[in-house]
Amino acid sequence: MKTKAKRTTTMRRFALTAALLLILALLLAFDAINGDPLSQQWAIYRAIRYAEKLYPEETFHWDQRTAADGQFFHYVVYVQSDQSRDTNFAVQTRFWLLTDDEIRGKELEPDHVFYVDHRWTTAYRLGDEAAQQAAAYLTVQAPELNFASVYGAKGNTVEIDLCYTEQDGMTPANYVDDLPLDAAFDKALLQKVPSRLCTQILWDAKPTDADMQQVLHTLKQVLENNDMPITYYDITLVPTGDYADHNAYMADVLESGLTPADKIA
């Protein structure tokens, strides 16, 4: 009887242990897929502490415009400096204890090096401010041009990419000394770093090469008259007529391609 009772007790304990392990496995599986509030807050805490070690003269907070969701025990938190608008980057926490930067760019740099130290955030922001200034001049001084909103230009009708060359694209890291953190846009910057202006202009008829040359001339003239020299122009003329066939419509869209300013008459 004792042996049978002991066996029964052992089986019950085994069943209870198996049930607890199953519950624990299900909870871990759910947490891996969906995350949980405690792990999220822990990741935010660790991200802020990590950022403050990198930049000890500054304090940070979680940038709540971005999510801090986790999956498979991996949380990504975007941190923002309280003192510097250009100092923001992503920090990742894995398995609650491993905390480091996201990796960015073809150079595989840590996020804070890529965006802050090598000035990508600053270049993006100053490019946006430059675009706003350029759009204001063009709206008043070239009213005959019907600008369309440019995808990715934050609502501007033009986009300006700073530190841009035909060979390498955008390379802010090559112009760190010209891009101080948090500086406001100064038109003199365009004398120091190469730039590209992109815009789309709506055209009533099928645009021609002559139309494109006139548009390029007008853009360059207005901007240079206002001390905003642009290195490259990349312009698209978009017909506004009715097209029954999409292929026919696309055939009439005219692109300048990357055009150096010194090639514009």
TIRONU-665430 format. One record per residue (C-alpha): x, z negated, y negated; residue number from 0. Coordinates in Angstrom, 3 decimals. Each point is the difference from the previous one (the first is absolute). Layout:
<sites>
<site><x>X</x><z>Z</z><y>Y</y><loti>NUM</loti></site>
...
</sites>
This chain:
<sites>
<site><x>0.000</x><z>0.000</z><y>0.000</y><loti>0</loti></site>
<site><x>2.786</x><z>-0.933</z><y>-2.388</y><loti>1</loti></site>
<site><x>1.794</x><z>3.260</z><y>0.691</y><loti>2</loti></site>
<site><x>-3.196</x><z>1.975</z><y>-0.628</y><loti>3</loti></site>
<site><x>-0.718</x><z>-1.957</z><y>-3.183</y><loti>4</loti></site>
<site><x>3.572</x><z>0.494</z><y>-1.182</y><loti>5</loti></site>
<site><x>-0.220</x><z>3.724</z><y>0.722</y><loti>6</loti></site>
<site><x>-3.277</x><z>0.190</z><y>-1.927</y><loti>7</loti></site>
<site><x>1.558</x><z>-1.807</z><y>-2.982</y><loti>8</loti></site>
<site><x>3.002</x><z>2.323</z><y>0.070</y><loti>9</loti></site>
<site><x>-2.239</x><z>3.060</z><y>0.087</y><loti>10</loti></site>
<site><x>-2.005</x><z>-1.319</z><y>-2.928</y><loti>11</loti></site>
<site><x>3.166</x><z>-0.588</z><y>-2.005</y><loti>12</loti></site>
<site><x>1.251</x><z>3.458</z><y>0.913</y><loti>13</loti></site>
<site><x>-3.318</x><z>1.536</z><y>-1.046</y><loti>14</loti></site>
<site><x>0.031</x><z>-1.971</z><y>-3.274</y><loti>15</loti></site>
<site><x>3.592</x><z>1.059</z><y>-0.723</y><loti>16</loti></site>
<site><x>-0.846</x><z>3.635</z><y>0.784</y><loti>17</loti></site>
<site><x>-3.047</x><z>-0.181</z><y>-2.269</y><loti>18</loti></site>
<site><x>2.055</x><z>-1.482</z><y>-2.849</y><loti>19</loti></site>
<site><x>2.681</x><z>2.634</z><y>0.436</y><loti>20</loti></site>
<site><x>-2.657</x><z>2.718</z><y>-0.023</y><loti>21</loti></site>
<site><x>-1.540</x><z>-1.411</z><y>-3.183</y><loti>22</loti></site>
<site><x>3.441</x><z>-0.236</z><y>-1.586</y><loti>23</loti></site>
<site><x>0.774</x><z>3.592</z><y>0.992</y><loti>24</loti></site>
<site><x>-3.308</x><z>1.195</z><y>-1.469</y><loti>25</loti></site>
<site><x>0.656</x><z>-1.899</z><y>-3.239</y><loti>26</loti></site>
<site><x>3.491</x><z>1.462</z><y>-0.268</y><loti>27</loti></site>
<site><x>-1.329</x><z>3.487</z><y>0.721</y><loti>28</loti></site>
<site><x>-2.682</x><z>-0.414</z><y>-2.683</y><loti>29</loti></site>
<site><x>2.571</x><z>-1.352</z><y>-2.453</y><loti>30</loti></site>
<site><x>2.380</x><z>2.867</z><y>0.782</y><loti>31</loti></site>
<site><x>-2.676</x><z>2.580</z><y>-0.786</y><loti>32</loti></site>
<site><x>-1.850</x><z>-1.683</z><y>-2.867</y><loti>33</loti></site>
<site><x>2.321</x><z>-2.656</z><y>-1.405</y><loti>34</loti></site>
<site><x>-1.206</x><z>-3.384</z><y>-1.191</y><loti>35</loti></site>
<site><x>-0.261</x><z>-1.799</z><y>-3.375</y><loti>36</loti></site>
<site><x>2.621</x><z>-2.640</z><y>0.800</y><loti>37</loti></site>
<site><x>2.608</x><z>2.543</z><y>1.048</y><loti>38</loti></site>
<site><x>-0.823</x><z>2.059</z><y>-3.076</y><loti>39</loti></site>
<site><x>0.526</x><z>-2.930</z><y>-2.362</y><loti>40</loti></site>
<site><x>3.218</x><z>-0.911</z><y>1.800</y><loti>41</loti></site>
<site><x>1.236</x><z>3.579</z><y>-0.414</y><loti>42</loti></site>
<site><x>-0.845</x><z>-0.081</z><y>-3.722</y><loti>43</loti></site>
<site><x>1.865</x><z>-3.287</z><y>-0.399</y><loti>44</loti></site>
<site><x>3.067</x><z>1.307</z><y>1.824</y><loti>45</loti></site>
<site><x>-0.057</x><z>3.281</z><y>-1.965</y><loti>46</loti></site>
<site><x>-0.005</x><z>-1.832</z><y>-3.329</y><loti>47</loti></site>
<site><x>2.817</x><z>-2.321</z><y>1.069</y><loti>48</loti></site>
<site><x>1.973</x><z>3.001</z><y>1.250</y><loti>49</loti></site>
<site><x>-0.405</x><z>1.837</z><y>-3.322</y><loti>50</loti></site>
<site><x>1.029</x><z>-3.058</z><y>-1.985</y><loti>51</loti></site>
<site><x>3.213</x><z>-0.246</z><y>2.024</y><loti>52</loti></site>
<site><x>0.781</x><z>3.638</z><y>-0.812</y><loti>53</loti></site>
<site><x>-0.747</x><z>-0.488</z><y>-3.711</y><loti>54</loti></site>
<site><x>0.585</x><z>-3.736</z><y>-0.631</y><loti>55</loti></site>
<site><x>-0.643</x><z>0.215</z><y>-3.755</y><loti>56</loti></site>
<site><x>-3.560</x><z>1.208</z><y>0.565</y><loti>57</loti></site>
<site><x>-3.207</x><z>-1.294</z><y>1.560</y><loti>58</loti></site>
<site><x>-2.361</x><z>2.149</z><y>2.051</y><loti>59</loti></site>
<site><x>-3.611</x><z>0.260</z><y>1.115</y><loti>60</loti></site>
<site><x>-1.878</x><z>2.111</z><y>2.514</y><loti>61</loti></site>
<site><x>-1.178</x><z>3.236</z><y>-1.592</y><loti>62</loti></site>
<site><x>-3.655</x><z>-0.222</z><y>0.991</y><loti>63</loti></site>
<site><x>-0.612</x><z>3.652</z><y>-0.869</y><loti>64</loti></site>
<site><x>1.552</x><z>0.621</z><y>3.409</y><loti>65</loti></site>
<site><x>-1.100</x><z>-1.370</z><y>3.360</y><loti>66</loti></site>
<site><x>1.975</x><z>-2.562</z><y>1.985</y><loti>67</loti></site>
<site><x>-1.514</x><z>0.874</z><y>3.345</y><loti>68</loti></site>
<site><x>1.811</x><z>-0.476</z><y>3.255</y><loti>69</loti></site>
<site><x>-0.023</x><z>1.664</z><y>3.365</y><loti>70</loti></site>
<site><x>2.079</x><z>-0.682</z><y>3.091</y><loti>71</loti></site>
<site><x>1.457</x><z>-3.091</z><y>-1.709</y><loti>72</loti></site>
<site><x>1.350</x><z>2.150</z><y>-2.831</y><loti>73</loti></site>
<site><x>-1.081</x><z>-0.686</z><y>-3.599</y><loti>74</loti></site>
<site><x>0.988</x><z>2.009</z><y>-3.065</y><loti>75</loti></site>
<site><x>-0.338</x><z>-1.718</z><y>-3.382</y><loti>76</loti></site>
<site><x>0.630</x><z>1.622</z><y>-3.389</y><loti>77</loti></site>
<site><x>1.558</x><z>-2.479</z><y>-2.405</y><loti>78</loti></site>
<site><x>0.022</x><z>0.254</z><y>-3.781</y><loti>79</loti></site>
<site><x>2.365</x><z>-1.753</z><y>-2.387</y><loti>80</loti></site>
<site><x>-1.596</x><z>-2.178</z><y>-2.678</y><loti>81</loti></site>
<site><x>2.734</x><z>0.981</z><y>-2.446</y><loti>82</loti></site>
<site><x>0.581</x><z>3.712</z><y>0.750</y><loti>83</loti></site>
<site><x>-2.725</x><z>2.606</z><y>0.444</y><loti>84</loti></site>
<site><x>2.490</x><z>2.336</z><y>1.688</y><loti>85</loti></site>
<site><x>1.067</x><z>-2.562</z><y>2.584</y><loti>86</loti></site>
<site><x>-2.447</x><z>0.435</z><y>2.861</y><loti>87</loti></site>
<site><x>0.599</x><z>0.949</z><y>3.612</y><loti>88</loti></site>
<site><x>-1.179</x><z>-0.515</z><y>3.567</y><loti>89</loti></site>
<site><x>1.105</x><z>-2.821</z><y>2.283</y><loti>90</loti></site>
<site><x>-0.812</x><z>-0.083</z><y>3.701</y><loti>91</loti></site>
<site><x>-0.340</x><z>-3.016</z><y>2.291</y><loti>92</loti></site>
<site><x>0.048</x><z>0.456</z><y>3.765</y><loti>93</loti></site>
<site><x>-0.891</x><z>-2.672</z><y>2.542</y><loti>94</loti></site>
<site><x>-0.403</x><z>-2.581</z><y>-2.806</y><loti>95</loti></site>
<site><x>3.758</x><z>-0.541</z><y>-0.522</y><loti>96</loti></site>
<site><x>1.810</x><z>3.335</z><y>-0.415</y><loti>97</loti></site>
<site><x>-0.241</x><z>0.971</z><y>-3.660</y><loti>98</loti></site>
<site><x>1.704</x><z>2.937</z><y>-1.699</y><loti>99</loti></site>
<site><x>-0.614</x><z>3.142</z><y>-2.068</y><loti>100</loti></site>
<site><x>-1.863</x><z>3.099</z><y>0.951</y><loti>101</loti></site>
<site><x>2.431</x><z>2.953</z><y>0.282</y><loti>102</loti></site>
<site><x>-0.432</x><z>2.990</z><y>-2.349</y><loti>103</loti></site>
<site><x>1.385</x><z>3.425</z><y>-0.711</y><loti>104</loti></site>
<site><x>2.330</x><z>2.326</z><y>1.821</y><loti>105</loti></site>
<site><x>2.816</x><z>-2.478</z><y>-0.708</y><loti>106</loti></site>
<site><x>-1.955</x><z>-2.670</z><y>1.962</y><loti>107</loti></site>
<site><x>0.401</x><z>-2.547</z><y>-2.763</y><loti>108</loti></site>
<site><x>-1.740</x><z>-3.387</z><y>-0.119</y><loti>109</loti></site>
<site><x>-3.159</x><z>0.158</z><y>-2.108</y><loti>110</loti></site>
<site><x>1.344</x><z>-2.137</z><y>-2.862</y><loti>111</loti></site>
<site><x>3.149</x><z>2.134</z><y>-0.235</y><loti>112</loti></site>
<site><x>-1.957</x><z>3.265</z><y>0.074</y><loti>113</loti></site>
<site><x>-2.748</x><z>-0.909</z><y>-2.481</y><loti>114</loti></site>
<site><x>1.643</x><z>-2.593</z><y>-2.258</y><loti>115</loti></site>
<site><x>3.791</x><z>0.266</z><y>0.069</y><loti>116</loti></site>
<site><x>-0.027</x><z>3.805</z><y>0.281</y><loti>117</loti></site>
<site><x>-2.826</x><z>0.253</z><y>-2.525</y><loti>118</loti></site>
<site><x>-2.672</x><z>2.011</z><y>1.798</y><loti>119</loti></site>
<site><x>-2.760</x><z>-2.207</z><y>-1.418</y><loti>120</loti></site>
<site><x>1.471</x><z>0.291</z><y>-3.484</y><loti>121</loti></site>
<site><x>0.320</x><z>3.786</z><y>0.286</y><loti>122</loti></site>
<site><x>-3.613</x><z>0.336</z><y>1.176</y><loti>123</loti></site>
<site><x>-1.309</x><z>-2.182</z><y>-2.832</y><loti>124</loti></site>
<site><x>2.055</x><z>1.658</z><y>-2.728</y><loti>125</loti></site>
<site><x>-0.987</x><z>3.416</z><y>1.344</y><loti>126</loti></site>
<site><x>-3.642</x><z>-1.002</z><y>-0.295</y><loti>127</loti></site>
<site><x>0.537</x><z>-1.186</z><y>-3.583</y><loti>128</loti></site>
<site><x>1.829</x><z>3.234</z><y>-0.820</y><loti>129</loti></site>
<site><x>-2.880</x><z>2.003</z><y>1.487</y><loti>130</loti></site>
<site><x>-2.522</x><z>-1.827</z><y>-2.150</y><loti>131</loti></site>
<site><x>2.046</x><z>0.755</z><y>-3.105</y><loti>132</loti></site>
<site><x>0.418</x><z>3.665</z><y>0.956</y><loti>133</loti></site>
<site><x>-3.714</x><z>0.370</z><y>0.750</y><loti>134</loti></site>
<site><x>-0.866</x><z>-1.423</z><y>-3.427</y><loti>135</loti></site>
<site><x>2.195</x><z>2.583</z><y>-1.737</y><loti>136</loti></site>
<site><x>-1.261</x><z>2.904</z><y>2.102</y><loti>137</loti></site>
<site><x>-3.675</x><z>-0.892</z><y>-0.423</y><loti>138</loti></site>
<site><x>0.307</x><z>0.178</z><y>-3.784</y><loti>139</loti></site>
<site><x>2.618</x><z>2.715</z><y>-0.444</y><loti>140</loti></site>
<site><x>-0.984</x><z>2.369</z><y>2.829</y><loti>141</loti></site>
<site><x>-3.812</x><z>-0.273</z><y>-0.016</y><loti>142</loti></site>
<site><x>-0.356</x><z>3.475</z><y>1.507</y><loti>143</loti></site>
<site><x>1.323</x><z>-1.313</z><y>3.335</y><loti>144</loti></site>
<site><x>-2.621</x><z>-1.486</z><y>2.315</y><loti>145</loti></site>
<site><x>1.861</x><z>-2.604</z><y>2.042</y><loti>146</loti></site>
<site><x>-1.275</x><z>-1.258</z><y>3.335</y><loti>147</loti></site>
<site><x>0.722</x><z>-3.478</z><y>1.360</y><loti>148</loti></site>
<site><x>3.163</x><z>-0.025</z><y>2.094</y><loti>149</loti></site>
<site><x>-0.177</x><z>-1.593</z><y>3.425</y><loti>150</loti></site>
<site><x>2.220</x><z>-3.085</z><y>0.090</y><loti>151</loti></site>
<site><x>0.434</x><z>-0.113</z><y>-3.793</y><loti>152</loti></site>
<site><x>-2.158</x><z>-3.135</z><y>-0.506</y><loti>153</loti></site>
<site><x>-2.674</x><z>1.863</z><y>-1.926</y><loti>154</loti></site>
<site><x>2.426</x><z>1.851</z><y>-2.275</y><loti>155</loti></site>
<site><x>-0.276</x><z>3.734</z><y>-0.488</y><loti>156</loti></site>
<site><x>3.750</x><z>0.336</z><y>0.440</y><loti>157</loti></site>
<site><x>2.485</x><z>-1.655</z><y>2.323</y><loti>158</loti></site>
<site><x>3.603</x><z>-0.631</z><y>-0.978</y><loti>159</loti></site>
<site><x>2.612</x><z>-0.848</z><y>2.621</y><loti>160</loti></site>
<site><x>3.116</x><z>-1.557</z><y>-1.463</y><loti>161</loti></site>
<site><x>3.518</x><z>0.247</z><y>1.435</y><loti>162</loti></site>
<site><x>-0.990</x><z>3.276</z><y>1.664</y><loti>163</loti></site>
<site><x>2.367</x><z>2.808</z><y>0.996</y><loti>164</loti></site>
<site><x>-0.659</x><z>3.178</z><y>1.923</y><loti>165</loti></site>
<site><x>2.604</x><z>-0.948</z><y>2.602</y><loti>166</loti></site>
<site><x>-0.976</x><z>-3.617</z><y>0.703</y><loti>167</loti></site>
<site><x>-3.498</x><z>-0.592</z><y>-1.348</y><loti>168</loti></site>
<site><x>-0.461</x><z>-3.457</z><y>-1.546</y><loti>169</loti></site>
<site><x>3.118</x><z>-2.184</z><y>0.154</y><loti>170</loti></site>
<site><x>-0.479</x><z>-3.010</z><y>-2.308</y><loti>171</loti></site>
<site><x>2.933</x><z>-1.789</z><y>1.677</y><loti>172</loti></site>
<site><x>2.299</x><z>2.500</z><y>-1.727</y><loti>173</loti></site>
<site><x>-1.292</x><z>-1.063</z><y>-3.432</y><loti>174</loti></site>
<site><x>-0.283</x><z>-3.788</z><y>0.269</y><loti>175</loti></site>
<site><x>1.771</x><z>-0.586</z><y>-3.314</y><loti>176</loti></site>
<site><x>-2.575</x><z>2.179</z><y>-1.785</y><loti>177</loti></site>
<site><x>-2.980</x><z>-1.790</z><y>1.587</y><loti>178</loti></site>
<site><x>0.062</x><z>-3.671</z><y>-1.029</y><loti>179</loti></site>
<site><x>-2.657</x><z>-2.081</z><y>1.715</y><loti>180</loti></site>
<site><x>-3.221</x><z>-0.433</z><y>-1.996</y><loti>181</loti></site>
<site><x>1.098</x><z>2.213</z><y>-2.901</y><loti>182</loti></site>
<site><x>-2.719</x><z>1.935</z><y>-1.824</y><loti>183</loti></site>
<site><x>0.210</x><z>3.782</z><y>0.010</y><loti>184</loti></site>
<site><x>2.217</x><z>1.449</z><y>-2.717</y><loti>185</loti></site>
<site><x>0.080</x><z>3.770</z><y>-0.507</y><loti>186</loti></site>
<site><x>3.791</x><z>-0.224</z><y>-0.245</y><loti>187</loti></site>
<site><x>-0.002</x><z>-0.620</z><y>3.760</y><loti>188</loti></site>
<site><x>-0.798</x><z>3.688</z><y>0.548</y><loti>189</loti></site>
<site><x>3.353</x><z>0.832</z><y>-1.596</y><loti>190</loti></site>
<site><x>1.756</x><z>-2.134</z><y>2.636</y><loti>191</loti></site>
<site><x>-1.739</x><z>0.740</z><y>3.297</y><loti>192</loti></site>
<site><x>-1.331</x><z>3.289</z><y>1.453</y><loti>193</loti></site>
<site><x>-3.759</x><z>0.308</z><y>0.382</y><loti>194</loti></site>
<site><x>-2.760</x><z>2.140</z><y>1.463</y><loti>195</loti></site>
<site><x>-3.459</x><z>0.580</z><y>-1.479</y><loti>196</loti></site>
<site><x>-2.868</x><z>1.027</z><y>2.279</y><loti>197</loti></site>
<site><x>-3.452</x><z>1.001</z><y>-1.147</y><loti>198</loti></site>
<site><x>-2.988</x><z>2.132</z><y>0.962</y><loti>199</loti></site>
<site><x>-1.756</x><z>2.120</z><y>-2.618</y><loti>200</loti></site>
<site><x>-3.444</x><z>1.512</z><y>0.490</y><loti>201</loti></site>
<site><x>-0.145</x><z>3.732</z><y>-0.776</y><loti>202</loti></site>
<site><x>-3.135</x><z>2.001</z><y>-0.770</y><loti>203</loti></site>
<site><x>1.213</x><z>3.218</z><y>1.616</y><loti>204</loti></site>
<site><x>2.498</x><z>0.915</z><y>2.662</y><loti>205</loti></site>
<site><x>3.316</x><z>-1.260</z><y>-1.453</y><loti>206</loti></site>
<site><x>2.887</x><z>2.411</z><y>-0.375</y><loti>207</loti></site>
<site><x>3.750</x><z>-0.418</z><y>-0.225</y><loti>208</loti></site>
<site><x>-0.276</x><z>0.638</z><y>-3.741</y><loti>209</loti></site>
<site><x>-2.501</x><z>-2.865</z><y>-0.247</y><loti>210</loti></site>
<site><x>2.390</x><z>-2.283</z><y>1.831</y><loti>211</loti></site>
<site><x>2.891</x><z>0.884</z><y>-2.301</y><loti>212</loti></site>
<site><x>-2.162</x><z>-0.734</z><y>-3.047</y><loti>213</loti></site>
<site><x>-1.102</x><z>-3.357</z><y>1.421</y><loti>214</loti></site>
<site><x>3.575</x><z>-0.991</z><y>0.834</y><loti>215</loti></site>
<site><x>1.088</x><z>0.980</z><y>-3.506</y><loti>216</loti></site>
<site><x>-2.801</x><z>-2.047</z><y>-1.574</y><loti>217</loti></site>
<site><x>0.692</x><z>-3.108</z><y>2.091</y><loti>218</loti></site>
<site><x>3.717</x><z>0.101</z><y>-0.696</y><loti>219</loti></site>
<site><x>-0.472</x><z>0.643</z><y>-3.709</y><loti>220</loti></site>
<site><x>-2.487</x><z>-2.832</z><y>-0.536</y><loti>221</loti></site>
<site><x>2.008</x><z>-2.559</z><y>1.921</y><loti>222</loti></site>
<site><x>3.382</x><z>0.898</z><y>-1.458</y><loti>223</loti></site>
<site><x>-1.489</x><z>-0.003</z><y>-3.517</y><loti>224</loti></site>
<site><x>-0.979</x><z>-3.607</z><y>0.746</y><loti>225</loti></site>
<site><x>3.424</x><z>-1.004</z><y>1.326</y><loti>226</loti></site>
<site><x>-1.070</x><z>0.084</z><y>3.645</y><loti>227</loti></site>
<site><x>2.328</x><z>2.506</z><y>1.704</y><loti>228</loti></site>
<site><x>-0.932</x><z>0.605</z><y>3.641</y><loti>229</loti></site>
<site><x>2.582</x><z>1.341</z><y>2.457</y><loti>230</loti></site>
<site><x>-2.377</x><z>1.752</z><y>2.411</y><loti>231</loti></site>
<site><x>-3.595</x><z>1.213</z><y>-0.163</y><loti>232</loti></site>
<site><x>-2.234</x><z>0.458</z><y>3.063</y><loti>233</loti></site>
<site><x>-3.290</x><z>1.513</z><y>-1.176</y><loti>234</loti></site>
<site><x>-3.097</x><z>1.209</z><y>1.838</y><loti>235</loti></site>
<site><x>-2.633</x><z>2.235</z><y>-1.598</y><loti>236</loti></site>
<site><x>-3.333</x><z>-0.465</z><y>1.777</y><loti>237</loti></site>
<site><x>-2.764</x><z>2.639</z><y>-0.432</y><loti>238</loti></site>
<site><x>-3.454</x><z>-1.389</z><y>-0.740</y><loti>239</loti></site>
<site><x>-2.094</x><z>3.021</z><y>1.024</y><loti>240</loti></site>
<site><x>-2.458</x><z>-0.005</z><y>2.889</y><loti>241</loti></site>
<site><x>1.580</x><z>0.940</z><y>3.312</y><loti>242</loti></site>
<site><x>-1.989</x><z>0.531</z><y>3.159</y><loti>243</loti></site>
<site><x>3.179</x><z>0.131</z><y>2.037</y><loti>244</loti></site>
<site><x>2.498</x><z>-2.884</z><y>-0.051</y><loti>245</loti></site>
<site><x>2.887</x><z>2.256</z><y>0.947</y><loti>246</loti></site>
<site><x>-0.744</x><z>2.261</z><y>-2.952</y><loti>247</loti></site>
<site><x>-0.086</x><z>-3.034</z><y>-2.291</y><loti>248</loti></site>
<site><x>3.348</x><z>-1.284</z><y>1.263</y><loti>249</loti></site>
<site><x>1.507</x><z>3.449</z><y>-0.405</y><loti>250</loti></site>
<site><x>-0.801</x><z>-0.149</z><y>-3.721</y><loti>251</loti></site>
<site><x>1.541</x><z>-3.446</z><y>-0.555</y><loti>252</loti></site>
<site><x>3.310</x><z>0.553</z><y>-1.786</y><loti>253</loti></site>
<site><x>2.942</x><z>-2.379</z><y>0.304</y><loti>254</loti></site>
<site><x>3.138</x><z>0.061</z><y>-2.117</y><loti>255</loti></site>
<site><x>2.127</x><z>-1.770</z><y>2.575</y><loti>256</loti></site>
<site><x>2.757</x><z>-2.264</z><y>-1.265</y><loti>257</loti></site>
<site><x>1.030</x><z>1.624</z><y>-3.271</y><loti>258</loti></site>
<site><x>3.005</x><z>-1.266</z><y>-1.998</y><loti>259</loti></site>
<site><x>-0.772</x><z>-0.431</z><y>-3.693</y><loti>260</loti></site>
<site><x>3.015</x><z>2.099</z><y>-0.973</y><loti>261</loti></site>
<site><x>-1.590</x><z>2.967</z><y>1.838</y><loti>262</loti></site>
<site><x>-3.164</x><z>-0.153</z><y>-2.135</y><loti>263</loti></site>
<site><x>-0.019</x><z>2.364</z><y>-2.968</y><loti>264</loti></site>
</sites>
